[in-house]
Structures are given as C-alpha cells and as structure tokens.
Amino acid sequence: MGAWQKSSFSGGNGADCLEVASDGSRVRLRESEEPTIVLDSSRPRLAALLDMIKEEGSGPDRRIMT
C-alpha cells in the first residue's frame, strides 16, 4: 500500500483531515484523529459511494450503504 497522504482541505493543525493511501486497485481512507480505523475499498466501489453522496446527500436519515 502506498504512503498516507493528507487532504488538501486539512485544518491548520493537521489533526482535522482525511488521509488516503492507494496501491492502484485498492484505496484506504482514515481520519487523522483515529488512524487505527481504516476504510478499505476498491476504486470503483469508493467512486460509487462518493457519487451517491454527491447526488443524494447524507445525514442521519440517509442510508448510504446496504
């Protein structure tokens, strides 16, 4: 797996950010304040999730994954 990279939208102190790592076929995401919790996904499934969030939004009443 590649090295972790921080989002360009990170907070100034570097603690409030999303980090991503990839090996070409798999993508891993983690939140910098909880680096032991990692979301591992294929590129197509992550792209589908992000597209769904963009189109439908998210919130406490939205179910993102089934």
C-alpha positions as CSV (number, residue, x, y, z in Angstrom):
1,M,0.0,0.0,0.0
2,G,1.3,3.5,-0.8
3,A,2.1,6.1,1.7
4,W,-0.6,8.0,3.5
5,Q,-1.4,11.4,2.0
6,K,-3.4,14.2,3.7
7,S,-6.2,16.0,2.1
8,S,-5.6,19.5,0.8
9,F,-8.5,20.6,2.9
10,S,-6.8,19.7,6.2
11,G,-7.2,22.0,9.1
12,G,-4.2,24.2,10.0
13,N,-3.0,22.0,12.8
14,G,-3.1,18.9,10.7
15,A,-5.3,17.0,13.1
16,D,-8.6,17.5,11.3
17,C,-8.1,15.7,8.0
18,L,-8.8,12.7,5.9
19,E,-5.8,10.7,4.7
20,V,-5.8,8.4,1.7
21,A,-3.4,5.6,0.5
22,S,-3.6,3.5,-2.6
23,D,-1.8,0.7,-4.4
24,G,-3.6,1.2,-7.7
25,S,-6.5,-1.2,-7.2
26,R,-7.4,-0.6,-3.6
27,V,-8.0,2.6,-1.7
28,R,-7.7,3.2,2.0
29,L,-9.2,6.1,3.9
30,R,-8.6,7.1,7.5
31,E,-9.3,10.1,9.8
32,S,-6.2,11.5,11.3
33,E,-7.5,11.6,14.8
34,E,-8.4,7.9,14.7
35,P,-5.7,6.4,12.4
36,T,-6.3,2.8,13.6
37,I,-9.8,2.9,11.9
38,V,-9.4,2.4,8.2
39,L,-11.9,2.1,5.4
40,D,-10.6,-0.2,2.7
41,S,-12.3,-0.3,-0.7
42,S,-11.9,-0.9,-4.4
43,R,-11.7,2.2,-6.5
44,P,-15.0,1.5,-8.3
45,R,-16.9,1.0,-5.1
46,L,-15.5,4.1,-3.4
47,A,-16.3,6.1,-6.6
48,A,-19.9,4.8,-6.5
49,L,-20.2,5.8,-2.8
50,L,-18.9,9.3,-3.4
51,D,-21.2,9.7,-6.4
52,M,-24.2,8.6,-4.3
53,I,-23.2,11.1,-1.6
54,K,-22.9,13.9,-4.1
55,E,-26.2,13.1,-5.7
56,E,-28.3,12.3,-2.7
57,G,-26.6,13.8,0.2
58,S,-26.1,12.2,3.6
59,G,-27.3,12.7,7.1
60,P,-28.9,10.8,10.0
61,D,-32.0,9.9,7.9
62,R,-30.0,8.7,4.9
63,R,-28.8,5.2,4.5
64,I,-25.6,5.2,2.4
65,M,-24.7,1.5,2.2
66,T,-26.9,-1.5,2.2
